[in-house]
Amino acid sequence: MNIRDLARNGLPLQEIMLIDMHCHIGAYNNLYIPYLDEDEQIIQYNKTMESVGVNYSAISMLRGLASGILGSNLDLYNYMQNDEKLLGWVTYIPSLVNESLDVAERCFALSKQYIGIKVHPEINRYPITDQNYIPMWEYANDKGLIVLAHAWGAHSEPSMFREIAATYTNTKILLGHCGGREPEISVAIQLANQFDNIYLDLNGAFIYSRIWLENIVQRADTAKILFSSDTMFNNICWEIGHVAFAKIPDSVKLDILGLNAKRLLAGNICKKSKS
């Protein structure tokens, strides 16, 4: 049974590596999120992961992005200890440089399930080019980390990452939302094609841009496209549907749904061998 038929029949992608690279846990002040309690969110999302066949979900704590409660990154460790499917992004707040790097150091020393750093210039109202991000980029570059950066808006539109990618070549940059809409999506694709260390995170791009995956696949290096859902904001099922029902080869769908991320996360995941 091919990927489209599995999705059409509501069956979990059990024999397919499925890695969701962009998830959140917690409450947010101006967007609806069901189950505001973090413990309850984890319980409910675990049910969803089982029902659709998710192997790994990479989570950042909304308390660590929106309110600067950096200790929430360490709270995430408790969830990851109980579930090997959960991976962690360590949030960085540009107004709390030393505190953010201290928490990052503690997290990465605790577990390989922490896979990189998450930044959100729009929430924090700091342009991604601000000097307060430089210590984070230097830290990530030194350790060869992935940085998931919200890349959609006045403080973070994709072209602002051009010089960053050229400077911090040992850092892998995942452009969250792929720019969100046109013409920013085309800029993100061009950057991913130009720079070895830039990757594309697609969630939201289909919803807001009216661009279909077929269009992106025609223009982008498909090894750079990573599946993501923006859970708890979005429903992972419709993001899977955008891939499953796309008119592209199943081999490309497999890369997007999980194999590209598996290669990127080779040092963080090793127990599951689905392909």
Contacts in CASP RR format, 6 or more apart in sequence:
PFRMAT RR
TARGET T0000
AUTHOR 0000-0000-0000
METHOD contacts of the structure
MODEL  1
MNIRDLARNGLPLQEIMLIDMHCHIGAYNNLYIPYLDEDEQIIQYNKTME
SVGVNYSAISMLRGLASGILGSNLDLYNYMQNDEKLLGWVTYIPSLVNES
LDVAERCFALSKQYIGIKVHPEINRYPITDQNYIPMWEYANDKGLIVLAH
AWGAHSEPSMFREIAATYTNTKILLGHCGGREPEISVAIQLANQFDNIYL
DLNGAFIYSRIWLENIVQRADTAKILFSSDTMFNNICWEIGHVAFAKIPD
SVKLDILGLNAKRLLAGNICKKSKS
1 9 0 8 1.000
1 11 0 8 1.000
2 250 0 8 1.000
3 13 0 8 1.000
3 16 0 8 1.000
3 243 0 8 1.000
3 244 0 8 1.000
3 250 0 8 1.000
3 253 0 8 1.000
3 254 0 8 1.000
3 257 0 8 1.000
4 244 0 8 1.000
4 245 0 8 1.000
6 12 0 8 1.000
6 13 0 8 1.000
6 16 0 8 1.000
6 244 0 8 1.000
7 240 0 8 1.000
7 241 0 8 1.000
7 244 0 8 1.000
7 245 0 8 1.000
8 244 0 8 1.000
12 50 0 8 1.000
12 51 0 8 1.000
12 52 0 8 1.000
12 53 0 8 1.000
13 52 0 8 1.000
13 53 0 8 1.000
13 240 0 8 1.000
13 257 0 8 1.000
14 53 0 8 1.000
14 274 0 8 1.000
15 274 0 8 1.000
16 53 0 8 1.000
16 254 0 8 1.000
16 257 0 8 1.000
16 258 0 8 1.000
16 274 0 8 1.000
16 275 0 8 1.000
17 55 0 8 1.000
17 254 0 8 1.000
17 257 0 8 1.000
17 258 0 8 1.000
17 259 0 8 1.000
17 262 0 8 1.000
17 272 0 8 1.000
17 274 0 8 1.000
17 275 0 8 1.000
18 52 0 8 1.000
18 53 0 8 1.000
18 54 0 8 1.000
18 55 0 8 1.000
18 56 0 8 1.000
18 227 0 8 1.000
18 240 0 8 1.000
18 257 0 8 1.000
18 258 0 8 1.000
19 54 0 8 1.000
19 55 0 8 1.000
19 56 0 8 1.000
19 57 0 8 1.000
19 58 0 8 1.000
19 226 0 8 1.000
19 227 0 8 1.000
19 257 0 8 1.000
19 258 0 8 1.000
19 261 0 8 1.000
19 262 0 8 1.000
19 265 0 8 1.000
20 54 0 8 1.000
20 56 0 8 1.000
20 57 0 8 1.000
20 58 0 8 1.000
20 227 0 8 1.000
20 228 0 8 1.000
20 229 0 8 1.000
20 231 0 8 1.000
20 236 0 8 1.000
21 58 0 8 1.000
21 148 0 8 1.000
21 174 0 8 1.000
21 201 0 8 1.000
21 226 0 8 1.000
21 227 0 8 1.000
21 228 0 8 1.000
21 261 0 8 1.000
22 58 0 8 1.000
22 148 0 8 1.000
22 174 0 8 1.000
22 176 0 8 1.000
22 201 0 8 1.000
22 203 0 8 1.000
22 228 0 8 1.000
22 229 0 8 1.000
22 230 0 8 1.000
23 45 0 8 1.000
23 57 0 8 1.000
23 58 0 8 1.000
23 59 0 8 1.000
23 60 0 8 1.000
23 228 0 8 1.000
23 229 0 8 1.000
23 230 0 8 1.000
23 231 0 8 1.000
23 232 0 8 1.000
24 59 0 8 1.000
24 60 0 8 1.000
24 61 0 8 1.000
24 62 0 8 1.000
24 65 0 8 1.000
24 230 0 8 1.000
24 231 0 8 1.000
24 232 0 8 1.000
24 233 0 8 1.000
25 38 0 8 1.000
25 41 0 8 1.000
25 42 0 8 1.000
25 45 0 8 1.000
25 59 0 8 1.000
25 60 0 8 1.000
25 61 0 8 1.000
25 62 0 8 1.000
25 76 0 8 1.000
25 79 0 8 1.000
25 232 0 8 1.000
26 33 0 8 1.000
26 36 0 8 1.000
26 38 0 8 1.000
26 41 0 8 1.000
26 61 0 8 1.000
26 62 0 8 1.000
26 63 0 8 1.000
26 232 0 8 1.000
27 33 0 8 1.000
27 36 0 8 1.000
27 62 0 8 1.000
28 62 0 8 1.000
28 66 0 8 1.000
28 233 0 8 1.000
29 66 0 8 1.000
31 233 0 8 1.000
33 41 0 8 1.000
33 232 0 8 1.000
33 233 0 8 1.000
34 44 0 8 1.000
34 232 0 8 1.000
35 41 0 8 1.000
35 44 0 8 1.000
35 232 0 8 1.000
38 61 0 8 1.000
38 75 0 8 1.000
41 232 0 8 1.000
42 79 0 8 1.000
42 83 0 8 1.000
42 86 0 8 1.000
45 57 0 8 1.000
45 231 0 8 1.000
45 232 0 8 1.000
46 83 0 8 1.000
46 85 0 8 1.000
48 54 0 8 1.000
48 231 0 8 1.000
48 236 0 8 1.000
48 237 0 8 1.000
49 57 0 8 1.000
49 85 0 8 1.000
52 236 0 8 1.000
52 237 0 8 1.000
52 240 0 8 1.000
54 85 0 8 1.000
54 236 0 8 1.000
55 85 0 8 1.000
55 258 0 8 1.000
55 272 0 8 1.000
55 274 0 8 1.000
56 85 0 8 1.000
56 86 0 8 1.000
56 87 0 8 1.000
56 261 0 8 1.000
56 265 0 8 1.000
56 269 0 8 1.000
56 272 0 8 1.000
57 85 0 8 1.000
57 86 0 8 1.000
57 87 0 8 1.000
57 231 0 8 1.000
58 87 0 8 1.000
58 88 0 8 1.000
58 89 0 8 1.000
58 115 0 8 1.000
58 148 0 8 1.000
59 76 0 8 1.000
59 79 0 8 1.000
59 86 0 8 1.000
59 87 0 8 1.000
59 88 0 8 1.000
59 89 0 8 1.000
60 88 0 8 1.000
60 89 0 8 1.000
60 90 0 8 1.000
60 91 0 8 1.000
60 118 0 8 1.000
60 148 0 8 1.000
61 69 0 8 1.000
61 72 0 8 1.000
61 73 0 8 1.000
61 75 0 8 1.000
61 76 0 8 1.000
61 91 0 8 1.000
63 69 0 8 1.000
63 71 0 8 1.000
63 72 0 8 1.000
64 70 0 8 1.000
64 71 0 8 1.000
64 72 0 8 1.000
64 73 0 8 1.000
64 91 0 8 1.000
64 93 0 8 1.000
65 91 0 8 1.000
65 93 0 8 1.000
65 118 0 8 1.000
65 120 0 8 1.000
65 123 0 8 1.000
65 124 0 8 1.000
66 123 0 8 1.000
68 91 0 8 1.000
68 93 0 8 1.000
68 96 0 8 1.000
70 91 0 8 1.000
70 93 0 8 1.000
70 96 0 8 1.000
70 99 0 8 1.000
70 100 0 8 1.000
70 103 0 8 1.000
71 103 0 8 1.000
72 91 0 8 1.000
73 90 0 8 1.000
73 91 0 8 1.000
73 103 0 8 1.000
73 104 0 8 1.000
73 107 0 8 1.000
74 103 0 8 1.000
74 106 0 8 1.000
74 107 0 8 1.000
74 110 0 8 1.000
76 86 0 8 1.000
76 88 0 8 1.000
76 107 0 8 1.000
77 107 0 8 1.000
77 110 0 8 1.000
77 111 0 8 1.000
77 114 0 8 1.000
79 86 0 8 1.000
80 86 0 8 1.000
80 87 0 8 1.000
80 88 0 8 1.000
80 111 0 8 1.000
80 113 0 8 1.000
80 114 0 8 1.000
81 111 0 8 1.000
84 113 0 8 1.000
84 271 0 8 1.000
86 113 0 8 1.000
87 113 0 8 1.000
87 114 0 8 1.000
87 115 0 8 1.000
87 265 0 8 1.000
87 268 0 8 1.000
87 269 0 8 1.000
88 113 0 8 1.000
88 114 0 8 1.000
88 115 0 8 1.000
88 116 0 8 1.000
89 114 0 8 1.000
89 115 0 8 1.000
89 116 0 8 1.000
89 117 0 8 1.000
89 118 0 8 1.000
89 148 0 8 1.000
90 103 0 8 1.000
90 104 0 8 1.000
90 107 0 8 1.000
90 108 0 8 1.000
90 114 0 8 1.000
90 116 0 8 1.000
90 117 0 8 1.000
90 118 0 8 1.000
91 100 0 8 1.000
91 117 0 8 1.000
91 118 0 8 1.000
91 119 0 8 1.000
91 120 0 8 1.000
92 100 0 8 1.000
92 101 0 8 1.000
92 104 0 8 1.000
92 117 0 8 1.000
92 118 0 8 1.000
92 119 0 8 1.000
92 133 0 8 1.000
92 136 0 8 1.000
93 99 0 8 1.000
93 100 0 8 1.000
93 124 0 8 1.000
94 100 0 8 1.000
94 119 0 8 1.000
94 121 0 8 1.000
94 124 0 8 1.000
94 126 0 8 1.000
94 130 0 8 1.000
94 132 0 8 1.000
94 133 0 8 1.000
94 136 0 8 1.000
95 124 0 8 1.000
95 126 0 8 1.000
95 132 0 8 1.000
97 132 0 8 1.000
97 135 0 8 1.000
97 136 0 8 1.000
100 136 0 8 1.000
101 135 0 8 1.000
101 136 0 8 1.000
101 139 0 8 1.000
104 117 0 8 1.000
104 139 0 8 1.000
107 114 0 8 1.000
108 114 0 8 1.000
108 116 0 8 1.000
108 143 0 8 1.000
112 267 0 8 1.000
112 268 0 8 1.000
113 268 0 8 1.000
115 145 0 8 1.000
115 146 0 8 1.000
115 265 0 8 1.000
115 268 0 8 1.000
116 140 0 8 1.000
116 145 0 8 1.000
116 146 0 8 1.000
116 147 0 8 1.000
116 148 0 8 1.000
117 136 0 8 1.000
117 139 0 8 1.000
117 140 0 8 1.000
117 145 0 8 1.000
117 146 0 8 1.000
117 147 0 8 1.000
117 148 0 8 1.000
118 147 0 8 1.000
118 148 0 8 1.000
118 149 0 8 1.000
119 128 0 8 1.000
119 133 0 8 1.000
119 136 0 8 1.000
119 147 0 8 1.000
119 148 0 8 1.000
119 149 0 8 1.000
119 150 0 8 1.000
120 149 0 8 1.000
120 150 0 8 1.000
120 156 0 8 1.000
121 127 0 8 1.000
121 128 0 8 1.000
121 130 0 8 1.000
121 149 0 8 1.000
121 150 0 8 1.000
121 155 0 8 1.000
121 156 0 8 1.000
122 150 0 8 1.000
122 152 0 8 1.000
122 153 0 8 1.000
122 154 0 8 1.000
122 155 0 8 1.000
122 156 0 8 1.000
123 150 0 8 1.000
125 155 0 8 1.000
126 132 0 8 1.000
126 133 0 8 1.000
126 155 0 8 1.000
127 154 0 8 1.000
127 155 0 8 1.000
127 156 0 8 1.000
127 160 0 8 1.000
128 149 0 8 1.000
128 151 0 8 1.000
128 155 0 8 1.000
128 156 0 8 1.000
128 160 0 8 1.000
128 161 0 8 1.000
128 164 0 8 1.000
129 160 0 8 1.000
129 163 0 8 1.000
129 164 0 8 1.000
136 147 0 8 1.000
137 147 0 8 1.000
137 164 0 8 1.000
137 167 0 8 1.000
137 168 0 8 1.000
137 171 0 8 1.000
138 168 0 8 1.000
139 145 0 8 1.000
140 146 0 8 1.000
140 147 0 8 1.000
140 168 0 8 1.000
140 171 0 8 1.000
141 168 0 8 1.000
141 169 0 8 1.000
141 170 0 8 1.000
141 171 0 8 1.000
142 170 0 8 1.000
144 170 0 8 1.000
144 171 0 8 1.000
144 172 0 8 1.000
145 171 0 8 1.000
145 172 0 8 1.000
146 171 0 8 1.000
146 172 0 8 1.000
146 173 0 8 1.000
146 174 0 8 1.000
146 264 0 8 1.000
147 171 0 8 1.000
147 172 0 8 1.000
147 173 0 8 1.000
147 174 0 8 1.000
148 174 0 8 1.000
148 176 0 8 1.000
148 201 0 8 1.000
149 156 0 8 1.000
149 161 0 8 1.000
149 173 0 8 1.000
149 174 0 8 1.000
149 175 0 8 1.000
149 176 0 8 1.000
150 156 0 8 1.000
150 176 0 8 1.000
150 177 0 8 1.000
151 157 0 8 1.000
151 158 0 8 1.000
151 161 0 8 1.000
151 175 0 8 1.000
151 176 0 8 1.000
151 177 0 8 1.000
151 178 0 8 1.000
151 179 0 8 1.000
151 180 0 8 1.000
151 184 0 8 1.000
151 188 0 8 1.000
151 201 0 8 1.000
152 176 0 8 1.000
152 177 0 8 1.000
152 179 0 8 1.000
152 180 0 8 1.000
152 181 0 8 1.000
152 184 0 8 1.000
153 179 0 8 1.000
153 184 0 8 1.000
157 179 0 8 1.000
157 184 0 8 1.000
157 187 0 8 1.000
158 175 0 8 1.000
158 178 0 8 1.000
158 179 0 8 1.000
158 184 0 8 1.000
158 187 0 8 1.000
158 188 0 8 1.000
158 191 0 8 1.000
159 184 0 8 1.000
159 187 0 8 1.000
159 191 0 8 1.000
161 173 0 8 1.000
161 175 0 8 1.000
161 191 0 8 1.000
161 198 0 8 1.000
162 191 0 8 1.000
164 173 0 8 1.000
165 173 0 8 1.000
165 191 0 8 1.000
165 195 0 8 1.000
165 197 0 8 1.000
165 198 0 8 1.000
166 195 0 8 1.000
168 197 0 8 1.000
169 196 0 8 1.000
169 197 0 8 1.000
170 197 0 8 1.000
171 197 0 8 1.000
172 197 0 8 1.000
172 198 0 8 1.000
172 199 0 8 1.000
172 264 0 8 1.000
173 195 0 8 1.000
173 197 0 8 1.000
173 198 0 8 1.000
173 199 0 8 1.000
174 199 0 8 1.000
174 200 0 8 1.000
174 201 0 8 1.000
174 226 0 8 1.000
175 188 0 8 1.000
175 191 0 8 1.000
175 192 0 8 1.000
175 198 0 8 1.000
175 199 0 8 1.000
175 200 0 8 1.000
175 201 0 8 1.000
176 200 0 8 1.000
176 201 0 8 1.000
176 203 0 8 1.000
176 228 0 8 1.000
177 201 0 8 1.000
177 202 0 8 1.000
177 203 0 8 1.000
177 204 0 8 1.000
177 205 0 8 1.000
177 230 0 8 1.000
178 185 0 8 1.000
178 188 0 8 1.000
178 189 0 8 1.000
178 200 0 8 1.000
178 201 0 8 1.000
178 202 0 8 1.000
178 204 0 8 1.000
178 205 0 8 1.000
178 216 0 8 1.000
179 185 0 8 1.000
179 187 0 8 1.000
179 188 0 8 1.000
179 205 0 8 1.000
180 204 0 8 1.000
180 205 0 8 1.000
180 208 0 8 1.000
180 209 0 8 1.000
181 205 0 8 1.000
181 208 0 8 1.000
181 209 0 8 1.000
182 209 0 8 1.000
182 211 0 8 1.000
185 205 0 8 1.000
185 209 0 8 1.000
185 211 0 8 1.000
185 216 0 8 1.000
186 219 0 8 1.000
188 198 0 8 1.000
188 200 0 8 1.000
189 200 0 8 1.000
189 216 0 8 1.000
189 219 0 8 1.000
189 220 0 8 1.000
191 198 0 8 1.000
192 198 0 8 1.000
192 199 0 8 1.000
192 200 0 8 1.000
192 220 0 8 1.000
192 221 0 8 1.000
192 224 0 8 1.000
193 219 0 8 1.000
193 220 0 8 1.000
193 221 0 8 1.000
193 224 0 8 1.000
198 224 0 8 1.000
199 224 0 8 1.000
199 225 0 8 1.000
199 226 0 8 1.000
199 260 0 8 1.000
199 264 0 8 1.000
200 216 0 8 1.000
200 220 0 8 1.000
200 224 0 8 1.000
200 225 0 8 1.000
200 226 0 8 1.000
201 226 0 8 1.000
201 228 0 8 1.000
202 213 0 8 1.000
202 216 0 8 1.000
202 225 0 8 1.000
202 226 0 8 1.000
202 227 0 8 1.000
202 228 0 8 1.000
202 239 0 8 1.000
202 242 0 8 1.000
202 256 0 8 1.000
203 228 0 8 1.000
203 229 0 8 1.000
203 230 0 8 1.000
203 234 0 8 1.000
203 239 0 8 1.000
204 230 0 8 1.000
204 234 0 8 1.000
204 239 0 8 1.000
205 211 0 8 1.000
205 216 0 8 1.000
206 212 0 8 1.000
206 213 0 8 1.000
206 239 0 8 1.000
206 242 0 8 1.000
207 234 0 8 1.000
212 242 0 8 1.000
212 246 0 8 1.000
213 242 0 8 1.000
213 243 0 8 1.000
213 246 0 8 1.000
213 248 0 8 1.000
213 256 0 8 1.000
214 246 0 8 1.000
214 247 0 8 1.000
214 248 0 8 1.000
216 225 0 8 1.000
217 225 0 8 1.000
217 246 0 8 1.000
217 248 0 8 1.000
217 252 0 8 1.000
222 252 0 8 1.000
222 255 0 8 1.000
222 256 0 8 1.000
222 260 0 8 1.000
223 255 0 8 1.000
223 260 0 8 1.000
224 260 0 8 1.000
225 255 0 8 1.000
225 256 0 8 1.000
225 260 0 8 1.000
226 256 0 8 1.000
226 258 0 8 1.000
226 260 0 8 1.000
226 261 0 8 1.000
226 264 0 8 1.000
227 239 0 8 1.000
227 240 0 8 1.000
227 243 0 8 1.000
227 256 0 8 1.000
227 257 0 8 1.000
227 258 0 8 1.000
227 261 0 8 1.000
228 239 0 8 1.000
229 235 0 8 1.000
229 236 0 8 1.000
229 239 0 8 1.000
229 240 0 8 1.000
230 239 0 8 1.000
240 257 0 8 1.000
243 253 0 8 1.000
243 256 0 8 1.000
243 257 0 8 1.000
244 253 0 8 1.000
246 253 0 8 1.000
254 275 0 8 1.000
259 275 0 8 1.000
262 269 0 8 1.000
END
